[in-house]
């Protein structure tokens, strides 16, 4: 036994160890199997597995969607690659395409309207009652400043026109830029507005390495947190301004951000410049315009007499003979005798056919959806529309316009008012009229005078009889206040009530009895008013 043990140890000492091969990944451990390994076929999905295999068809890659992008783009990349092209094409469509022009018209009419966004001052005294004298003075001064010679630095546009231009620029170019001018150049009020072309702030002007973490993206200078610090506008001569400079062969003017009102609708996180509201509809509008043009030309040709002359065999000039082409001008009701051997082959194109109108409507519905408006309003097509459908479509569209009205108030009207109020107070331009005379409002009470409300345009009721009954029922059931109903009509409740009070007083002064006044006004509150008109004494006001 000892001999066998020595022999086993000798063999182990003579065994040659295999070399060690270094690998980047460890070699998996192979377990021994009693049975030989066999490859199992791929398991077929069933139940939940099959449902998961069919999910997200948009995530597949095949020949049908090979041109569909697979890499998400940041907002900066989207703006840098597309903004200037989209703006150029949107402006071209606005100039040549009837539907694009109609959309811009609808934008101005529904966001701004004939009177623009109206200011309603809501200053209150310490007892929380409205300060009527101060509110009337603020509104009167705002209306005076809103005239063309005051609010526009060029003296040409009114504030309503500037609002319409801002809404149009946002729809066509995706954004608007207005500079607030102060000082002597701003006119008698010390503050005015300068409308700028947003494309002068070049969207392809970028700088990434500035001091203190600042950077320039799309022509706008930001701090390291993304807050705008200045806007860089291209100019023809750098020496025109102290803030001008040259960069990359282009002259720029640096304007502080607190002087620029920049409005656009952000659609992506981190978006710094706007894209045209017509962006998704531009391609279809261009194609449809070309389609309609071709159809119109074809219809014009079809309406005229046209065709070809054909020589029969054995007639006509020889191939080597010079002969003028046979030509004939056709007139309505006139027929011309043709030479012997000449046959006329008419050419009568039949397009546009009956399929033209349904196809055009389908394309316009897609365009209207991209623009956020109803097809019947964009195309002026009320054929086959009943009251219920047009009412529902109009109400949905009006909610869209209301959202854009609030956007215009937040981005344009409120910043302009915040810049106007302190300067108007310091200049003594807001004057209160009392029985003791007139005097300006006190600038130290500016926080009191900042309380305002904005009243954008509203629309007439679609069904006045039913809508009035519904409004009255809502008021009687405490679902809406009288003031809210008046505001929904686009009016200032205080102004309406003052008009009613003046009408009642005028009728009383004319000798009309209260019972007839109640019948004329349709309400039973006239006999509750004081004979003198129930108006407060201006001398009791804190401003008196």
Secondary structure, DSSP 8 states (H G I E B T S, - for coil): -HHHHHHHHHHHHH---------SS--------SS-----------THHHHHHHS-GGG---GGGTTS--S---HHHHHHHHHHHHHHHHHHHHHH-HHHHHHHHHHIIIIITTT-SEEEE--B-TTS-B-HHHHHHHHHHHHHHTSHHHHBTTS---HHHHHHHHHHHHHHHSEEEEEEEESGGG-TTSEEEEEE-GGGS-TT--B---GGG-EEETTEEE-TTS-EEEEEEEES-GGGSTTEEEETTEEEEEEEGGGEEEEE---STT--S---TTGGGHHHHHHHHHHHHHHHHHHHHHHS--EEEEE-TT-S--TTS----------TT------TTEEEEE-----S-THHHHHHHHHHHHHHHHHTS-HHHHHT--TT--HHHHHHHHHHHHHHHHHHHHHHIIIIIHHHHHHHHHHHHHTT--EEEETTEEEE--GGGHHHHT-EEEE------SSHHHHHHHHHHHHHTTSS-HHHHHHHTT--HHHHHHHHHHHHHHHHHTT--HHHHHHHHTSS-GGGS-TT-----GGGSTT-
